Amino acid sequence: MEPKNCAAVEDTTNGLRAALAAGMTVYAVPNPHFPPDPAVLAQTTVVATITDLPAALES
């Protein structure tokens, strides 16, 4: 499957970077205790909690 047709869900800076580098659509679920780099978060769709993910995927 082509990366552009895939979505990744991550909570770490390195995970987000890897998914972005692969060309995937990236959803970030930041961990408030270990927040990802804000510059990397700005390149993703941020969802507050994992339970918000289904609605984000539909949009």
GINORMO-V533054 format. One record per residue. RES is the residue in three letters. D_LAST is the distance of its C-alpha to the last C-alpha in Angstrom with 1 decimal. Layout:
# GINORMO-V533054
<<RES D_LAST> <RES D_LAST>>
This chain:
# GINORMO-V533054
<<MET 21.0> <GLU 20.1> <PRO 18.5> <LYS 16.0> <ASN 14.7> <CYS 14.6> <ALA 12.8> <ALA 15.1> <VAL 15.1> <GLU 18.1> <ASP 20.1> <THR 22.9> <THR 23.6> <ASN 25.2> <GLY 22.4> <LEU 19.8> <ARG 22.3> <ALA 23.0> <ALA 19.4> <LEU 19.0> <ALA 22.4> <ALA 21.5> <GLY 18.8> <MET 15.9> <THR 12.3> <VAL 13.3> <TYR 12.0> <ALA 15.0> <VAL 16.3> <PRO 19.4> <ASN 22.6> <PRO 24.4> <HIS 27.7> <PHE 27.1> <PRO 24.4> <PRO 23.2> <ASP 24.5> <PRO 22.7> <ALA 22.9> <VAL 21.1> <LEU 18.4> <ALA 17.9> <GLN 16.7> <THR 13.9> <THR 10.8> <VAL 12.8> <VAL 12.1> <ALA 15.2> <THR 16.0> <ILE 15.3> <THR 14.6> <ASP 11.5> <LEU 10.1> <PRO 9.0> <ALA 6.6> <ALA 5.4> <LEU 5.5> <GLU 3.8> <SER 0.0>>
